[in-house]
Amino acid sequence: MARAFEWWGIPVQRYDIKAPKSWPVEVERGDIVFTSVPQLLDVNWLQRQKRRGVSLACWYFDYIFDYQRRDAAYMPRLRLMNAVFSTDGFDDLRYRKAEVYCREWLSQAAPQDARLVPIPADTPAHDVLFVGAVNNGNRRELIAQLSKRFDVGVYGNRTHGRRIWGAERQALIRSAKVVIGANFCEDVPGYWSNRVYLTLASRGFFLCHHVDGLNQMFIPGEHYAEFTDDPVGAVSYWLERPEERARIAAAGHKHCMENHTYIHRVGELIARLRWRGLLK
């Protein structure tokens, strides 16, 4: 994200969120404090900067109302922000009721520096791949259903004693026949995880539950595939069509990298900040 800001010519001074003693006591007036983890910033520090006329903005991906009791951590910070961008659906009503009046929807994106690299020979080639934490009921149920019929590989943040990231994650995605998506919530229009972007950036074939709004960015059947209530049937259907999967994966990769990287998304974010008068 910081590199995308710099690509657009916006100077960025980075500070480690885990080292608050390194944060500036006073931010220069006219600058913006920007973060993707507002819940970790000290409220008193934010209040002090805002009193001095410093603008506060955030763009985050891991907060949904009533999810894991995160409201108490987020809301005191969000109420101080001059601009809030988040991925949790199109409806702002709950934010307004919580006295956050500057929230806008902004989807996640693909890494702008993603490069397709050769796949190591020892990379597992699963029928179905899920990358992420299996930490809620709908994911556990989906994976249990699919595991009865198919070879399903599940890789969390740490699997086999190592972090699944970067080139290794890309190799797994490209080697899998079907990469499955499972959001925390499947019934919130405008909310989906970043798995779609990570998968398409790796040129994987992505299959997910239908969510209103995703088809405004990608075309089902052309860039990815979706199902409604029969994931086993959908996986079976696509496993029998390797040439079509390859065509869709290639088209999805091209569309994603040409339209939905962090450079594209941060460019939109910068335009919105300028419209609000928060950025020159």
Secondary structure, 3 states (H helix, E strand, C coil): CHHHHHHCCCCCCCCCCCCHHHCCCCCCCCCEEEECCHHHCCHHHHHHHHHCCCEEEEEECCCCCCCCCCHHHHHHHHCCCCEEEECCCCCCHHHHHCCCCCEEECCCCECCCCCCCCCCCCCCCCCEEEECCCCCHHHHHHHHHHHCCCCEEEECCEECCEECCHHHHHHHHHHCCEEEECCCCCCCCCCCCCHHHHHHHCCCCEEEECCCCHHHCCCECCCEEEECCCHHHHHHHHHCCHHHHHHHHHHHHHHHHHHCEHHHHHHHHHHHHHHCCCCC
